[in-house]
């Protein structure tokens, strides 16, 4: 199963995961090691668990660096355990087996809207979502939304809601193109069975490129479907009871990701050598550079890593609505911790300095 396979199942599976998780949470109360309950201003935060959405690879390089260089320890944690996915993190958060999850608005929004989950995203690593319509340069070469018309596009069943929302946002009727169900292997694109393929900029697009094909991407984030991704999520209860702990966690995260941004090539080497298992060094470096284009934006340069402007919060909510997920920004976002972190540590804003 590819990285994208799992992420795209998140929208469909979030409800199934959350139903059981909410029942468990009724017993567990979303309980977790309480950092703020420690006595004294300098007391440690103890141990916490962070649920990754996928395997240990470049997507979590900042977390790896926060461990490697002792930023979590400096922040007062005895231990921060990174648990490999695949997982949307919803069940772990609501069940209390993880205190932080690295996931996405599709999973969180669906759980909140459809299952009554009480989860907030307190920051986002990716300011732009990594979804794309991938095509071959010497094939359909789909470079604009208008180029979709008359084409055959392969879309995974779990992604239809998001793709349909993307079309609607661009005023394209579904009868203006042909949509066929595919799996997650881009072979149908390479074999000429489809003109375009719903893909991931840091996964299938690179797989096809590294196989020797010239590719064209039509990123959804730049074409009517803005959505943050790789979000840092916690339960409402944990947020209310552990504000200082989470602020210290965010400081460590910012430091780790700042190091990645400053030297992505070294970070890719370190991820392959020390963090992941059986990772392809060439693809890891390509993916590292590709994801930096999603992480580093004018907004983060002005406001700091993980910050999400009010405009981007609303844009994300609007994109979710197009996919049938009805939530308000305040239902799924709480950026107050980051506001306090940067007010107290203004030097962290200059992450590339």
VOKOL-731031 format. One record per residue (C-alpha): residue in three letters; x negated, y negated, z negated. Coordinates in steps of 0.05 Angstrom, whole numbers, plus 32768, in hexadecimal, padded with zeros to 4 digits. Layout:
[tordren 'ALA' [X Y Z]]
...
This chain:
[tordren 'UNK' [8000 8000 8000]]
[tordren 'UNK' [7FE3 7FBC 8014]]
[tordren 'UNK' [7FE1 7F7D 7FE9]]
[tordren 'UNK' [801A 7F61 8012]]
[tordren 'UNK' [8044 7F9F 800D]]
[tordren 'UNK' [804B 7F95 7FC3]]
[tordren 'UNK' [8054 7F4A 7FC2]]
[tordren 'UNK' [808C 7F4E 7FF4]]
[tordren 'UNK' [80AF 7F83 7FCD]]
[tordren 'UNK' [80B0 7F54 7F92]]
[tordren 'UNK' [80EE 7F2F 7FA9]]
[tordren 'UNK' [8115 7F6F 7FB2]]
[tordren 'UNK' [80FA 7F91 7F75]]
[tordren 'UNK' [80FB 7F58 7F43]]
[tordren 'UNK' [8143 7F66 7F30]]
[tordren 'UNK' [8135 7FB0 7F24]]
[tordren 'UNK' [80F8 7FA1 7EFA]]
[tordren 'UNK' [811A 7F6B 7ED2]]
[tordren 'UNK' [8158 7F92 7EBF]]
[tordren 'UNK' [812F 7FC4 7E97]]
[tordren 'UNK' [8100 7F8E 7E7E]]
[tordren 'UNK' [8139 7F64 7E62]]
[tordren 'UNK' [8153 7FA0 7E3B]]
[tordren 'UNK' [810D 7FAC 7E20]]
[tordren 'UNK' [8105 7F63 7E0F]]
[tordren 'UNK' [8144 7F66 7DE5]]
[tordren 'UNK' [811E 7F95 7DB8]]
[tordren 'UNK' [80D9 7F77 7DC0]]
[tordren 'UNK' [80F1 7F2F 7DBE]]
[tordren 'UNK' [80BB 7F1E 7DF0]]
[tordren 'UNK' [808A 7F26 7DB7]]
[tordren 'UNK' [8040 7F1F 7DC2]]
[tordren 'UNK' [8001 7F0E 7D9B]]
[tordren 'UNK' [8011 7EC8 7D80]]
[tordren 'UNK' [7FD6 7E9A 7D8A]]
[tordren 'UNK' [7FF5 7E5B 7D6C]]
[tordren 'UNK' [8009 7E80 7D2D]]
[tordren 'UNK' [7FC0 7E84 7D18]]
[tordren 'UNK' [7FAC 7E5A 7CDD]]
[tordren 'UNK' [7F7F 7E1E 7CE7]]
[tordren 'UNK' [7F70 7DF3 7D22]]
[tordren 'UNK' [7F32 7E1D 7D36]]
[tordren 'UNK' [7F53 7E61 7D2E]]
[tordren 'UNK' [7F4A 7E91 7D67]]
[tordren 'UNK' [7F82 7EA7 7D96]]
[tordren 'UNK' [7F75 7EF1 7D91]]
[tordren 'UNK' [7F82 7F1D 7DCD]]
[tordren 'UNK' [7FB3 7F14 7E07]]
[tordren 'UNK' [7FC4 7F3D 7E44]]
[tordren 'UNK' [7FC9 7F1F 7E8B]]
[tordren 'UNK' [7FF0 7F47 7EBF]]
[tordren 'UNK' [7FD3 7F40 7F05]]
[tordren 'UNK' [8001 7F46 7F40]]
[tordren 'UNK' [7FCF 7F71 7F66]]
[tordren 'UNK' [7F8C 7F95 7F61]]
[tordren 'UNK' [7F4E 7F72 7F48]]
[tordren 'UNK' [7F35 7F4D 7F85]]
[tordren 'UNK' [7F27 7F05 7F9B]]
[tordren 'UNK' [7F6E 7EEF 7F89]]
[tordren 'UNK' [7F5A 7EF2 7F40]]
[tordren 'UNK' [7F13 7ED7 7F47]]
[tordren 'UNK' [7F22 7E9E 7F18]]
[tordren 'UNK' [7F3A 7ECD 7EE2]]
[tordren 'UNK' [7EFD 7EF9 7EED]]
[tordren 'UNK' [7ECF 7EBD 7EE6]]
[tordren 'UNK' [7EF3 7EA6 7EA7]]
[tordren 'UNK' [7EE0 7EE9 7E8A]]
[tordren 'UNK' [7E9A 7EEE 7EA8]]
[tordren 'UNK' [7E83 7EA9 7E92]]
[tordren 'UNK' [7EA5 7EAA 7E4E]]
[tordren 'UNK' [7ED9 7E75 7E5A]]
[tordren 'UNK' [7F10 7E9D 7E39]]
[tordren 'UNK' [7EE2 7EA8 7DFD]]
[tordren 'UNK' [7ED3 7E5D 7DFA]]
[tordren 'UNK' [7F1E 7E51 7DFA]]
[tordren 'UNK' [7F26 7E7A 7DBB]]
[tordren 'UNK' [7F3A 7EBE 7DD5]]
[tordren 'UNK' [7F1D 7EFE 7DB8]]
[tordren 'UNK' [7F31 7F22 7DF7]]
[tordren 'UNK' [7F58 7F15 7E37]]
[tordren 'UNK' [7F6B 7F56 7E5A]]
[tordren 'UNK' [7F79 7F53 7EA4]]
[tordren 'UNK' [7FA8 7F8B 7EB9]]
[tordren 'UNK' [7FA8 7F9F 7F02]]
[tordren 'UNK' [7FE8 7FA1 7F29]]
[tordren 'UNK' [800F 7FAC 7F52]]
[tordren 'UNK' [8044 7F89 7F29]]
[tordren 'UNK' [8070 7F4B 7F2D]]
[tordren 'UNK' [8061 7F42 7EE2]]
[tordren 'UNK' [80AA 7F38 7ED1]]
[tordren 'UNK' [80B3 7F7A 7EAB]]
[tordren 'UNK' [8072 7F70 7E86]]
[tordren 'UNK' [8082 7F29 7E71]]
[tordren 'UNK' [80C9 7F38 7E5B]]
[tordren 'UNK' [80B4 7F78 7E38]]
[tordren 'UNK' [807B 7F56 7E13]]
[tordren 'UNK' [8043 7F83 7E2E]]
[tordren 'UNK' [8023 7F48 7E50]]
[tordren 'UNK' [8022 7F00 7E3A]]
[tordren 'UNK' [8010 7EE1 7E7D]]
[tordren 'UNK' [8020 7EF9 7EC3]]
[tordren 'UNK' [8002 7EE3 7F05]]
[tordren 'UNK' [803B 7EE8 7F37]]
[tordren 'UNK' [8066 7EBC 7F65]]
[tordren 'UNK' [80A6 7E93 7F68]]
[tordren 'UNK' [80CC 7EC8 7F8F]]
[tordren 'UNK' [80C5 7EFA 7F56]]
[tordren 'UNK' [80CF 7EC8 7F1E]]
[tordren 'UNK' [8108 7EA3 7F41]]
[tordren 'UNK' [812D 7EE4 7F50]]
[tordren 'UNK' [8125 7EFD 7F09]]
[tordren 'UNK' [813D 7EBB 7EEC]]
[tordren 'UNK' [8177 7EB1 7F1C]]
[tordren 'UNK' [8190 7EF9 7F20]]
[tordren 'UNK' [817D 7F1A 7EDF]]
[tordren 'UNK' [817C 7EE3 7EAB]]
[tordren 'UNK' [8131 7EE9 7E9F]]
[tordren 'UNK' [8113 7EAF 7E77]]
[tordren 'UNK' [80D0 7EA2 7E9A]]
[tordren 'UNK' [80AC 7E63 7EAC]]
[tordren 'UNK' [8074 7E57 7EDD]]
[tordren 'UNK' [8041 7E29 7EBB]]
[tordren 'UNK' [8012 7E21 7EF6]]
[tordren 'UNK' [8002 7E3B 7F3C]]
[tordren 'UNK' [7FBF 7E50 7F58]]
[tordren 'UNK' [7FD9 7E4D 7FA0]]
[tordren 'UNK' [7FF9 7E0A 7FB2]]
[tordren 'UNK' [800D 7E27 7FF6]]
[tordren 'UNK' [802C 7E6C 8000]]
[tordren 'UNK' [8003 7E9C 802A]]
[tordren 'UNK' [803B 7EB6 8057]]
[tordren 'UNK' [8032 7EB1 80A2]]
[tordren 'UNK' [804D 7EC9 80E4]]
[tordren 'UNK' [800F 7EEA 8102]]
[tordren 'UNK' [8005 7EF2 814D]]
[tordren 'UNK' [7FCD 7F03 817D]]
[tordren 'UNK' [7FAC 7EC9 81A2]]
[tordren 'UNK' [7FAD 7EF1 81E3]]
[tordren 'UNK' [7FF4 7F08 81D5]]
[tordren 'UNK' [8030 7EDE 81C0]]
[tordren 'UNK' [8003 7EA9 81A0]]
[tordren 'UNK' [803A 7E8F 8173]]
[tordren 'UNK' [801E 7E4B 815D]]
[tordren 'UNK' [805E 7E24 8151]]
[tordren 'UNK' [80A3 7E32 8137]]
[tordren 'UNK' [80BF 7E28 817D]]
[tordren 'UNK' [8091 7E60 8195]]
[tordren 'UNK' [80BB 7E91 816B]]
[tordren 'UNK' [80F5 7E8B 819B]]
[tordren 'UNK' [80FD 7EC6 81C9]]
[tordren 'UNK' [80C8 7EEE 81A3]]
[tordren 'UNK' [80CC 7F30 817D]]
[tordren 'UNK' [80B6 7F27 8135]]
[tordren 'UNK' [80A7 7F60 8106]]
[tordren 'UNK' [80C0 7F52 80BF]]
[tordren 'UNK' [80C0 7F81 8083]]
[tordren 'UNK' [8106 7F8D 8066]]
[tordren 'UNK' [80F2 7F6F 8023]]
[tordren 'UNK' [80DD 7F2F 8046]]
[tordren 'UNK' [811C 7F23 806F]]
[tordren 'UNK' [813B 7EF3 803F]]
[tordren 'UNK' [80FC 7EC7 803E]]
[tordren 'UNK' [80F3 7ECC 808A]]
[tordren 'UNK' [813D 7EBB 8096]]
[tordren 'UNK' [8135 7E7F 8068]]
[tordren 'UNK' [80F8 7E69 8090]]
[tordren 'UNK' [811F 7E6D 80D1]]
[tordren 'UNK' [815A 7E47 80B3]]
[tordren 'UNK' [812B 7E11 8098]]
[tordren 'UNK' [8112 7E07 80DF]]
[tordren 'UNK' [8156 7E08 8101]]
[tordren 'UNK' [8149 7E49 8126]]
[tordren 'UNK' [8184 7E79 812E]]
[tordren 'UNK' [8175 7EC2 8126]]
[tordren 'UNK' [8191 7ED1 816B]]
[tordren 'UNK' [815A 7EA7 8189]]
[tordren 'UNK' [8127 7EDD 817A]]
[tordren 'UNK' [8126 7F27 816B]]
[tordren 'UNK' [8116 7F3E 8125]]
[tordren 'UNK' [8101 7F86 811C]]
[tordren 'UNK' [80F2 7FAC 80DC]]
[tordren 'UNK' [80AA 7FBF 80D1]]
[tordren 'UNK' [807F 7FD9 8098]]
[tordren 'UNK' [8041 7FB5 807F]]
[tordren 'UNK' [800D 7FD0 80AE]]
[tordren 'UNK' [8001 7F9D 80E6]]
[tordren 'UNK' [7FF8 7FD5 8119]]
[tordren 'UNK' [8039 7FC3 813D]]
[tordren 'UNK' [801B 7F7F 814C]]
[tordren 'UNK' [7FD9 7F9A 8164]]
[tordren 'UNK' [7FFC 7FCF 818E]]
[tordren 'UNK' [8029 7F9C 81B0]]
[tordren 'UNK' [806A 7FB5 8192]]
[tordren 'UNK' [807A 7F70 8174]]
[tordren 'UNK' [8065 7F2A 8187]]
[tordren 'UNK' [805E 7F11 8140]]
[tordren 'UNK' [8055 7F31 80FC]]
[tordren 'UNK' [8069 7F16 80B8]]
[tordren 'UNK' [8027 7F18 8093]]
[tordren 'UNK' [7FFA 7EFC 805E]]
[tordren 'UNK' [7FC3 7ECA 806F]]
[tordren 'UNK' [7F92 7EEB 8040]]
[tordren 'UNK' [7FA3 7F33 8052]]
[tordren 'UNK' [7FC0 7F4D 8094]]
[tordren 'UNK' [7FAA 7F0F 80BA]]
[tordren 'UNK' [7F62 7F1E 80A5]]
[tordren 'UNK' [7F69 7F68 80B2]]
[tordren 'UNK' [7F7D 7F5B 80FA]]
[tordren 'UNK' [7F48 7F25 8103]]
[tordren 'UNK' [7F10 7F50 80E7]]
[tordren 'UNK' [7F26 7F88 8116]]
[tordren 'UNK' [7F0F 7F5B 814E]]
[tordren 'UNK' [7F4F 7F39 8164]]
[tordren 'UNK' [7F57 7EEE 816D]]
[tordren 'UNK' [7F94 7EDA 8145]]
[tordren 'UNK' [7FC6 7EA2 813E]]
[tordren 'UNK' [7FE8 7E91 80FC]]
[tordren 'UNK' [8029 7E6C 80F1]]
[tordren 'UNK' [8026 7E5F 80A6]]
[tordren 'UNK' [806B 7E5A 8086]]
[tordren 'UNK' [8052 7E27 8053]]
[tordren 'UNK' [8043 7DF5 808A]]
[tordren 'UNK' [8083 7E03 80B0]]
[tordren 'UNK' [80C0 7DF8 8084]]
[tordren 'UNK' [80B4 7E2C 804D]]
[tordren 'UNK' [808A 7E0B 8017]]
[tordren 'UNK' [8080 7E38 7FDA]]
[tordren 'UNK' [804A 7E3B 7FA5]]
[tordren 'UNK' [802C 7E80 7F97]]
[tordren 'UNK' [7FFF 7EA5 7F66]]
[tordren 'UNK' [8024 7E83 7F2D]]
[tordren 'UNK' [8012 7E88 7EE4]]
[tordren 'UNK' [8051 7E9F 7EC0]]
[tordren 'UNK' [8066 7EA9 7E77]]
[tordren 'UNK' [80A7 7EB4 7E52]]
[tordren 'UNK' [80CB 7E78 7E36]]
[tordren 'UNK' [80C3 7E95 7DF0]]
[tordren 'UNK' [8078 7E9F 7DF7]]
[tordren 'UNK' [8071 7E59 7E13]]
[tordren 'UNK' [8097 7E3A 7DD9]]
[tordren 'UNK' [806F 7E61 7DA5]]
[tordren 'UNK' [8029 7E5D 7DC3]]
[tordren 'UNK' [8020 7E19 7DE4]]
[tordren 'UNK' [7FD9 7E0D 7DCB]]
[tordren 'UNK' [7FC4 7E54 7DDD]]
[tordren 'UNK' [7FDE 7E4C 7E24]]
[tordren 'UNK' [7FBD 7E08 7E2B]]
[tordren 'UNK' [7F7A 7E27 7E18]]
[tordren 'UNK' [7F88 7E60 7E48]]
[tordren 'UNK' [7F94 7E2E 7E80]]
[tordren 'UNK' [7F53 7E0A 7E70]]
[tordren 'UNK' [7F2D 7E4C 7E78]]
[tordren 'UNK' [7F52 7E5A 7EB9]]
[tordren 'UNK' [7F41 7E16 7ED5]]
[tordren 'UNK' [7EF8 7E1F 7EC5]]
[tordren 'UNK' [7EF6 7E64 7EE5]]
[tordren 'UNK' [7F18 7E4E 7F24]]
[tordren 'UNK' [7EEE 7E0F 7F27]]
[tordren 'UNK' [7EB1 7E3B 7F2B]]
[tordren 'UNK' [7ED1 7E62 7F64]]
[tordren 'UNK' [7EE1 7E24 7F8B]]
[tordren 'UNK' [7E9A 7E0A 7F84]]
[tordren 'UNK' [7E7A 7E49 7F9F]]
[tordren 'UNK' [7EAB 7E78 7FC1]]
[tordren 'UNK' [7E75 7EA1 7FE2]]
[tordren 'UNK' [7E54 7EB2 7FA0]]
[tordren 'UNK' [7E99 7EBF 7F81]]
[tordren 'UNK' [7EA9 7EF0 7FB9]]
[tordren 'UNK' [7E67 7F14 7FAE]]
[tordren 'UNK' [7E74 7F18 7F63]]
[tordren 'UNK' [7EBB 7F31 7F6D]]
[tordren 'UNK' [7EA3 7F6A 7F99]]
[tordren 'UNK' [7E68 7F7C 7F6C]]
[tordren 'UNK' [7E87 7F75 7F27]]
[tordren 'UNK' [7ED3 7F6E 7F2A]]
[tordren 'UNK' [7EF5 7F95 7F60]]
[tordren 'UNK' [7EEF 7FDD 7F76]]
[tordren 'UNK' [7EDC 7FF2 7FBD]]
[tordren 'UNK' [7EE8 7FAC 7FD9]]
[tordren 'UNK' [7ED0 7F9B 801F]]
[tordren 'UNK' [7E9E 7F62 8015]]
[tordren 'UNK' [7EAC 7F44 805A]]
[tordren 'UNK' [7EF7 7F42 8051]]
[tordren 'UNK' [7EF0 7F2B 8009]]
[tordren 'UNK' [7EC8 7EED 801E]]
[tordren 'UNK' [7EF9 7EDF 8057]]
[tordren 'UNK' [7F33 7EE5 8027]]
[tordren 'UNK' [7F10 7EB9 7FF3]]
[tordren 'UNK' [7F07 7E81 8026]]
[tordren 'UNK' [7F4E 7E8A 8040]]
[tordren 'UNK' [7F6C 7E84 7FFB]]
[tordren 'UNK' [7F45 7E46 7FEB]]
[tordren 'UNK' [7F6D 7E23 8022]]
[tordren 'UNK' [7FAB 7E35 7FFA]]
[tordren 'UNK' [7F8D 7E20 7FB7]]
[tordren 'UNK' [7F6A 7DDF 7FC7]]
[tordren 'UNK' [7F99 7DA7 7FDE]]
[tordren 'UNK' [7F9D 7D5C 7FDA]]
[tordren 'UNK' [7FCC 7D65 7F9E]]
[tordren 'UNK' [7F9B 7D91 7F77]]
[tordren 'UNK' [7F62 7D62 7F88]]
[tordren 'UNK' [7F8B 7D29 7F6A]]
[tordren 'UNK' [7FAB 7D4E 7F30]]
[tordren 'UNK' [7F81 7D8D 7F21]]
[tordren 'UNK' [7F86 7DD7 7F2E]]
[tordren 'UNK' [7FC8 7DFB 7F21]]
[tordren 'UNK' [7FF0 7DBB 7F1F]]
[tordren 'UNK' [8031 7DB9 7F46]]
[tordren 'UNK' [804F 7D76 7F59]]
[tordren 'UNK' [8098 7D6A 7F4D]]
[tordren 'UNK' [80A0 7D67 7F99]]
[tordren 'UNK' [8081 7DAC 7FA0]]
[tordren 'UNK' [80AB 7DC8 7F68]]
[tordren 'UNK' [80EA 7DB1 7F8C]]
[tordren 'UNK' [80D0 7DC9 7FCF]]
[tordren 'UNK' [80C5 7E0E 7FB1]]
[tordren 'UNK' [810B 7E0F 7F93]]
[tordren 'UNK' [8128 7DFA 7FD6]]
[tordren 'UNK' [8102 7E33 7FF9]]
[tordren 'UNK' [811C 7E64 7FC5]]
[tordren 'UNK' [8163 7E4C 7FD1]]
[tordren 'UNK' [815A 7E5A 801B]]
[tordren 'UNK' [8148 7EA1 8007]]
[tordren 'UNK' [8187 7EA8 7FDC]]
[tordren 'UNK' [8166 7E99 7F99]]
[tordren 'UNK' [818B 7E60 7F76]]
[tordren 'UNK' [8163 7E3F 7F3E]]
[tordren 'UNK' [8151 7DF8 7F29]]
[tordren 'UNK' [8109 7DE2 7F21]]
[tordren 'UNK' [8111 7DDE 7ED6]]
[tordren 'UNK' [8129 7E26 7ED4]]
[tordren 'UNK' [80E7 7E42 7EED]]
[tordren 'UNK' [80B1 7E0D 7EE4]]
[tordren 'UNK' [8091 7DED 7EA7]]
[tordren 'UNK' [8053 7DC3 7EB7]]
[tordren 'UNK' [8050 7DA1 7E74]]
[tordren 'UNK' [8016 7DCB 7E5C]]
[tordren 'UNK' [7FEB 7DB8 7E97]]
[tordren 'UNK' [7FFD 7D6F 7E8E]]
[tordren 'UNK' [7FE3 7D73 7E47]]
[tordren 'UNK' [7FA5 7D9A 7E5B]]
[tordren 'UNK' [7F8F 7D67 7E8E]]
[tordren 'UNK' [7FA1 7D2C 7E61]]
[tordren 'UNK' [7F74 7D4B 7E2B]]
[tordren 'UNK' [7F3E 7D62 7E5C]]
[tordren 'UNK' [7F3D 7D31 7E96]]
[tordren 'UNK' [7EF9 7D4A 7EAE]]
[tordren 'UNK' [7F1A 7D8B 7EC3]]
[tordren 'UNK' [7F40 7D67 7EFB]]
[tordren 'UNK' [7EFF 7D62 7F22]]
[tordren 'UNK' [7EF9 7DAD 7F2C]]
[tordren 'UNK' [7ECC 7DA8 7F69]]
[tordren 'UNK' [7E9C 7D77 7F49]]
